[in-house]
Amino acid sequence: MFTFKSKKMLLTLAFCVVSALLVPAIAQAELGGSGSTAARDVAAQRAAKERKLEKKKQEAEAKKAAEAHGGQPAETQTPAVEPKAEPAAQ
């Protein structure tokens, strides 16, 4: 490898190499290199809000449908299944 007779030259070269290696990492950190995690969290929160709004809309529609059908809840319109009588244990 190279031989340097001056410590100043060696220190300057070491500083340049270290800074050249660190500049891309610093630039990535400033631009939000770990932003993918934050973006994923924001997207998850947005999806949760959308699900809540959709659920509220469905509940409101069910309530309107129940009021339109004379006060019967929309979920109970399906015929109820009667439980079968089980033989008594002997």
WORARA-V65419 format. One record per backbone hydrogen bond with DSSP energy under -0.5 kcal/mol. CO is the residue of the C=O (numbers start at 0). NH is the residue of the N-H. E is the energy in kcal/mol with one decimal. If there is no record, write none. Layout:
co-><CO	CO>
nh-><NH	NH>
e-><E	E>
This chain:
co-><1	5	6	7	8	9	10	11	12	13	14	15	16	17	18	19	21	22	23	24	25	26	27	28	31	33	33	34	35	36	37	38	39	40	41	42	43	44	45	46	47	48	49	50	51	52	53	54	55	56	57	58	59	60	61	62	63	64	65	65	66	72	73	74	79>
nh-><3	9	10	11	12	13	14	15	16	17	18	19	20	21	22	23	25	26	27	28	29	30	32	31	34	36	37	38	39	40	41	42	43	44	45	46	47	48	49	50	51	52	53	54	55	56	57	58	59	60	61	62	63	64	65	66	67	68	70	71	69	75	76	77	81>
e-><-0.5	-1.6	-2.6	-2.4	-2.4	-2.3	-2.5	-2.3	-2.2	-2.5	-2.6	-2.2	-1.7	-1.8	-2.0	-0.6	-2.4	-2.7	-2.2	-1.9	-2.2	-2.0	-2.1	-0.7	-2.0	-1.0	-0.9	-3.1	-2.0	-2.1	-2.4	-2.4	-2.1	-2.3	-2.5	-2.4	-2.2	-2.2	-2.3	-2.3	-2.2	-2.5	-2.5	-2.4	-2.4	-2.3	-2.4	-2.4	-2.4	-2.5	-2.4	-2.2	-2.4	-2.5	-2.2	-2.1	-2.1	-1.3	-1.9	-0.6	-1.0	-0.8	-0.9	-0.6	-0.6>
